Amino acid sequence: MAKIKKIALLTSGGDSPGMNAAVRAVVRKAIHMDLKVVGVLRGYEGLIKGDFIPMNSKSVGNIIQLGGTILRTARSEKFRTVEGRQEAYEKLIENEIDALIVIGGDGTFKGARIFIEEHNFPIVGVPGTIDNDLYGTDMTIGYDTALNTVVEAVDKIRDTAASHERIFFIEVMGRDAGFIALRAGIASGAEAVLVPEIPTDLKALHQQLVNYMSKKKTSSIILVAEGDDAGGAFQIKEAMEKFGGEFDMKVTVLGHIQRGGTPSAYDRYLASRLGIASVEALLDDQRSIMVGMINREIVHIPFNQTIKHHKTIDQTMLDIVDVLNS
């Protein structure tokens, strides 16, 4: 493998708090290793168009505390095509770029893996997604901040729920995975948590609410991942109304506030470690891998594994929700 002298860096897919901390770490580690580094604007779409900007230590000053991504992000339909990926490769070669670091989630890594297969180009991935659904790392960048955002919101809603003796169905992000709902549910004391991985028994949920009322519990919080098989918070509320009962029920959809905001201390730390590790991996002749952290140690997971395998819900945590509400 030829010696790496210049690397490119992009963020792709949904933004997550801590991406900027990862960008900062990549740039400063690259400079420390006497490498040139360029940022790619708007993810794979920018790669195709050649939207490159030179980056130096000053470029990433005062960004570690910022949410979102200074490189911006966009979805690229063109990169899904052979022609689009060929254009991206040509732009990399034209700009004498030797390797690429991508920060994102499952879709980002799928695109990177296909690109490597077609062009044998060195790419290392950094896991940045609030969903925490990537196999091969205990935590993804942005997950901890999203949890804190959800818990803070639930705490505030609970004040209103208790004051008005209401049941609130609070919908959180998680189209395919319930990690946010489950951990935030435990942390906020939610009375029930509904996730995509476990089929929702609407009749059992209704009976659970009836039981709460019989215990003179006047308010409840039900956390619902958006991908729950019952159809989401509004549909579940409608189902509860059809079953009947003297319930005053409301729905709150937290939406994209879960993506934004100042990254937590842990997300800044995680992003910094993984950003540095990604540069070190490239210099160690690694390609087609994601850098992750398991048991506080840096690991390298091949893209085909992190894409093929799916992180599973821990049944123990579901049991904890039941125990704490018994």
BALUM-840341 format. One line per field, with one value per residue (C-alpha): residue number from 1; residue in one letter; x negated, y negated, z negated. Coordinates in Angstrom, 2 decimals. Each point is the difference from the previous one (the first is absolute). Example, Ala and Ser with C-alpha at 12.3 -4.5 7.8 and 13.67 -1.06 7.14 Angstrom:
<nodes>
tiro <- c(1	2)
miza <- c(A	S)
px <- c(-12.30	-1.37)
py <- c(4.50	-3.44)
pz <- c(-7.80	0.66)
</nodes>
This chain:
<nodes>
tiro <- c(1	2	3	4	5	6	7	8	9	10	11	12	13	14	15	16	17	18	19	20	21	22	23	24	25	26	27	28	29	30	31	32	33	34	35	36	37	38	39	40	41	42	43	44	45	46	47	48	49	50	51	52	53	54	55	56	57	58	59	60	61	62	63	64	65	66	67	68	69	70	71	72	73	74	75	76	77	78	79	80	81	82	83	84	85	86	87	88	89	90	91	92	93	94	95	96	97	98	99	100	101	102	103	104	105	106	107	108	109	110	111	112	113	114	115	116	117	118	119	120	121	122	123	124	125	126	127	128	129	130	131	132	133	134	135	136	137	138	139	140	141	142	143	144	145	146	147	148	149	150	151	152	153	154	155	156	157	158	159	160	161	162	163	164	165	166	167	168	169	170	171	172	173	174	175	176	177	178	179	180	181	182	183	184	185	186	187	188	189	190	191	192	193	194	195	196	197	198	199	200	201	202	203	204	205	206	207	208	209	210	211	212	213	214	215	216	217	218	219	220	221	222	223	224	225	226	227	228	229	230	231	232	233	234	235	236	237	238	239	240	241	242	243	244	245	246	247	248	249	250	251	252	253	254	255	256	257	258	259	260	261	262	263	264	265	266	267	268	269	270	271	272	273	274	275	276	277	278	279	280	281	282	283	284	285	286	287	288	289	290	291	292	293	294	295	296	297	298	299	300	301	302	303	304	305	306	307	308	309	310	311	312	313	314	315	316	317	318	319	320	321	322	323	324	325	326)
miza <- c(M	A	K	I	K	K	I	A	L	L	T	S	G	G	D	S	P	G	M	N	A	A	V	R	A	V	V	R	K	A	I	H	M	D	L	K	V	V	G	V	L	R	G	Y	E	G	L	I	K	G	D	F	I	P	M	N	S	K	S	V	G	N	I	I	Q	L	G	G	T	I	L	R	T	A	R	S	E	K	F	R	T	V	E	G	R	Q	E	A	Y	E	K	L	I	E	N	E	I	D	A	L	I	V	I	G	G	D	G	T	F	K	G	A	R	I	F	I	E	E	H	N	F	P	I	V	G	V	P	G	T	I	D	N	D	L	Y	G	T	D	M	T	I	G	Y	D	T	A	L	N	T	V	V	E	A	V	D	K	I	R	D	T	A	A	S	H	E	R	I	F	F	I	E	V	M	G	R	D	A	G	F	I	A	L	R	A	G	I	A	S	G	A	E	A	V	L	V	P	E	I	P	T	D	L	K	A	L	H	Q	Q	L	V	N	Y	M	S	K	K	K	T	S	S	I	I	L	V	A	E	G	D	D	A	G	G	A	F	Q	I	K	E	A	M	E	K	F	G	G	E	F	D	M	K	V	T	V	L	G	H	I	Q	R	G	G	T	P	S	A	Y	D	R	Y	L	A	S	R	L	G	I	A	S	V	E	A	L	L	D	D	Q	R	S	I	M	V	G	M	I	N	R	E	I	V	H	I	P	F	N	Q	T	I	K	H	H	K	T	I	D	Q	T	M	L	D	I	V	D	V	L	N	S)
px <- c(0.00	-1.35	-0.81	2.92	-0.76	3.46	3.37	3.56	2.69	3.80	3.13	2.98	3.57	1.81	-2.01	-0.80	-1.45	-3.73	-0.66	-1.90	-2.14	-0.87	-0.83	-2.25	-1.80	-0.56	-1.38	-2.33	-1.26	-0.67	-1.93	-1.92	-1.03	-1.08	2.94	2.01	3.74	3.00	3.62	2.74	3.15	3.41	-1.13	-0.10	1.76	-2.91	-2.42	1.56	-0.08	-3.51	1.12	-3.28	-1.38	-3.52	0.03	-2.51	-0.09	1.72	2.81	1.16	-0.55	2.92	2.24	-0.22	3.06	2.15	2.79	0.66	-2.94	-2.05	-0.57	3.76	1.69	2.28	1.43	-1.25	2.08	-2.72	-2.57	2.28	-0.87	-3.16	-0.39	0.26	-2.60	-2.31	0.27	-0.81	-3.07	-1.23	0.35	-2.07	-2.74	0.04	-0.56	-2.79	1.92	-1.32	2.66	3.41	1.57	3.79	2.03	3.55	2.20	1.05	0.86	-3.28	-1.98	1.96	-0.93	-3.62	-0.23	1.37	-2.38	-2.97	1.05	0.19	-3.10	-2.21	-0.21	-0.96	2.96	0.46	3.33	0.83	3.42	2.11	3.72	2.37	1.65	-2.92	0.94	-3.40	-1.55	-3.58	0.04	1.57	1.07	0.30	-0.76	3.14	1.88	-0.84	1.04	3.26	0.76	-0.59	2.25	2.82	-0.28	0.05	3.11	1.75	-0.74	1.72	2.97	0.40	0.60	2.97	1.17	0.09	1.65	2.83	0.17	-0.72	-1.60	-2.60	-1.15	-3.40	-1.40	-3.77	-2.26	-0.70	1.46	-1.79	-1.49	1.32	-3.22	0.90	3.48	-1.18	-2.90	1.78	3.06	-2.00	-1.77	3.23	2.10	2.43	2.85	-0.34	-2.35	1.04	-2.73	-0.11	-1.81	2.86	3.59	2.39	2.98	2.52	2.50	-2.69	-1.07	3.56	0.28	-3.26	1.47	3.13	-2.15	-1.88	3.29	1.16	-3.15	1.06	-2.88	1.32	-2.57	-2.22	-2.71	-0.11	-3.10	0.56	-2.74	1.26	-0.47	2.16	2.11	3.27	-0.58	-1.29	1.28	3.13	1.19	-0.61	1.97	2.90	-0.10	0.14	3.02	1.81	-0.58	1.69	-0.77	-0.07	-3.39	-1.09	-2.64	-2.38	-2.73	-3.33	-2.37	-3.51	-1.23	-3.22	-0.85	-1.61	-2.59	-1.13	-1.55	-3.35	-1.65	-0.42	-3.42	0.06	0.82	-2.85	-2.38	1.20	-0.17	-3.52	-1.26	1.64	-1.11	-3.63	0.38	1.30	-3.16	-2.19	1.89	-0.65	-3.69	-0.02	1.16	3.56	2.85	3.67	0.33	1.88	-1.81	2.06	-0.37	0.82	-0.69	-1.90	-2.43	-0.29	1.02	0.02	3.15	0.15	2.77	1.57	0.45	1.39	2.41	1.00	0.46	2.51	-0.31	2.78	2.16	-1.11	2.91	-1.39	0.81	3.58	0.26	-1.33	2.86	2.53	-1.66	-0.17	3.69	1.28)
py <- c(0.00	-3.44	-2.36	-2.19	-3.68	-1.57	1.05	-1.20	-0.09	-0.10	0.28	1.79	1.00	-1.44	-2.43	0.89	-2.03	0.61	0.18	-3.28	1.34	2.96	-2.33	-2.01	3.13	1.33	-3.30	-0.59	3.60	-0.18	-3.23	1.53	2.83	-2.47	0.85	-2.37	0.13	-1.32	-0.14	1.13	-2.10	1.74	3.59	2.28	-2.62	-2.34	2.79	0.35	-3.75	-0.47	-2.41	0.20	-2.54	0.04	0.38	-0.95	-0.28	-3.38	1.41	2.14	-2.48	-0.60	2.70	2.79	-1.37	-0.43	2.35	0.91	0.15	-2.88	2.12	0.28	3.15	1.08	3.19	0.86	2.01	-0.34	1.72	3.06	0.40	1.42	-3.21	-2.19	1.99	-0.12	-3.81	-0.09	2.18	-2.22	-3.08	1.68	0.90	-3.46	-1.55	2.46	1.39	3.32	1.04	-0.94	-0.11	0.08	-0.89	1.35	3.02	3.20	-1.60	-1.92	3.20	1.94	-2.65	0.05	3.79	0.04	-2.81	2.00	3.10	-1.97	-2.16	1.61	-3.34	-0.17	-1.08	0.08	-0.69	-1.78	0.90	-3.15	0.59	-0.70	3.41	2.02	2.85	0.80	3.36	-0.14	-2.91	-0.46	-3.55	-2.09	-3.73	-1.97	2.71	-1.24	-3.57	1.20	1.99	-3.06	-2.08	2.54	0.38	-3.77	-0.29	2.89	-1.54	-3.20	1.79	2.07	-3.21	-0.76	3.61	0.06	-3.42	0.92	3.72	1.02	2.84	-1.20	2.04	-1.46	0.99	0.05	0.78	3.61	1.13	3.36	0.13	-0.72	-0.84	-3.65	0.86	2.81	-1.70	-3.33	1.81	1.53	-3.28	-2.01	2.53	0.60	2.34	1.88	0.06	1.13	0.90	1.37	3.18	1.23	0.31	-2.26	1.68	-2.85	1.85	0.74	-3.64	-1.12	2.41	-1.39	-3.51	1.27	1.60	-3.25	-1.82	2.61	-0.70	-3.68	-0.88	-3.15	-0.55	2.12	-0.40	2.48	-0.30	1.11	0.51	-1.37	3.38	1.90	2.58	-1.46	-3.05	-2.73	-2.05	-1.43	3.40	1.55	-2.78	0.61	3.72	-0.71	-2.26	2.80	2.40	-2.54	-1.28	-3.30	-1.07	-3.53	0.69	-2.25	0.55	-1.80	0.68	-1.15	0.14	-1.62	-1.72	3.36	-0.55	-3.48	-1.76	-0.21	3.42	1.54	0.39	3.72	-0.57	-2.51	2.50	2.92	-2.05	-1.19	3.51	1.48	-2.87	0.51	3.78	-0.36	-1.79	2.53	2.84	-1.46	-0.41	3.62	1.05	0.71	-0.45	0.92	-0.10	-1.95	-1.10	0.62	0.26	3.10	0.13	-3.30	1.51	-1.01	2.75	0.39	1.54	0.85	-1.87	3.27	1.01	-3.26	-0.10	3.67	0.39	-1.96	-1.02	1.63	-1.28	1.25	1.89	-0.87	-3.66	0.83	2.02	-2.99	-2.16	2.58	0.39	-3.73	-0.36	2.99)
pz <- c(0.00	0.94	-2.82	-1.00	0.31	0.36	-1.39	0.50	-2.66	0.30	-2.12	1.46	-0.86	-3.00	-2.10	-3.60	-2.89	-0.20	3.74	-0.20	-2.84	2.26	2.91	-2.31	-1.18	3.52	1.27	-2.93	-0.06	3.74	-0.40	-2.92	2.34	2.75	2.24	2.12	-0.62	1.91	-1.04	2.38	-0.15	-0.03	-0.23	3.03	2.11	-0.62	0.82	3.44	0.60	-1.38	-2.73	-1.92	-2.44	-1.44	-3.79	-2.63	-3.76	0.11	2.16	-2.91	-2.80	-2.36	1.51	-2.57	-1.82	3.12	1.03	3.62	2.41	1.41	3.13	0.42	1.20	2.81	1.42	3.49	2.41	2.62	-2.23	0.06	3.69	1.56	2.03	-3.08	-1.89	3.00	0.05	-3.71	0.53	2.81	-2.22	-2.71	2.47	1.61	-3.41	-0.88	-2.97	-1.27	-2.53	-1.37	-3.47	-0.18	-3.08	-0.01	-0.46	1.74	3.36	0.03	-0.55	2.62	2.56	-1.10	0.27	3.56	0.96	-1.35	1.92	3.24	-0.37	-2.66	-1.80	-3.70	-2.19	-3.77	-1.68	-3.25	-1.51	-0.27	-0.58	-2.87	0.47	-1.45	2.31	1.52	-0.74	-1.30	-2.44	-3.41	0.80	3.14	0.10	-0.85	-1.87	-3.48	0.82	1.55	-3.15	-2.17	2.25	-0.23	-3.76	-0.51	2.17	-1.77	-3.41	1.09	1.51	-3.16	-1.97	2.24	0.00	-3.80	-0.27	2.37	-0.84	3.57	1.91	2.50	2.96	0.89	3.40	0.40	2.95	0.84	3.30	-0.10	-3.48	-3.48	-1.83	-0.63	-1.26	-2.24	-1.79	-0.22	-1.33	-2.83	-0.75	-0.07	-1.88	2.87	-0.87	3.31	2.97	3.49	2.50	3.59	-1.07	-2.20	1.34	-1.91	-1.66	-0.02	-2.16	-2.60	0.06	-0.60	-2.94	-1.34	0.05	-1.74	-2.68	-0.52	-0.51	-2.49	-2.03	-0.08	2.34	1.61	2.76	2.21	2.62	2.88	2.19	3.59	2.60	3.33	1.67	-2.48	1.84	-1.33	2.19	-2.29	-2.92	1.64	1.18	-3.41	-1.70	2.41	-0.79	-3.73	0.54	1.86	-2.88	-2.26	-3.49	-1.83	1.30	0.86	2.63	1.95	2.59	0.32	2.89	-0.90	3.60	1.13	-3.28	-0.80	2.75	-0.95	-2.93	-1.74	-0.17	-3.42	-1.61	0.82	3.68	0.28	-1.62	2.15	3.21	-0.83	-0.63	3.09	2.22	-0.99	0.35	3.56	1.15	-1.82	1.71	3.46	-0.77	-1.14	3.50	-1.14	2.47	0.15	-3.78	-2.64	-3.13	-3.12	-3.74	-2.01	-3.73	0.34	2.54	3.66	2.42	3.78	1.48	3.74	1.81	1.12	-3.65	-1.31	2.96	-0.09	-3.74	-2.02	-3.61	-1.98	-2.82	-3.41	-1.54	-3.42	0.58	0.96	-3.21	-1.95	1.34	-1.24	-3.40	-0.64	0.80	-1.95)
</nodes>
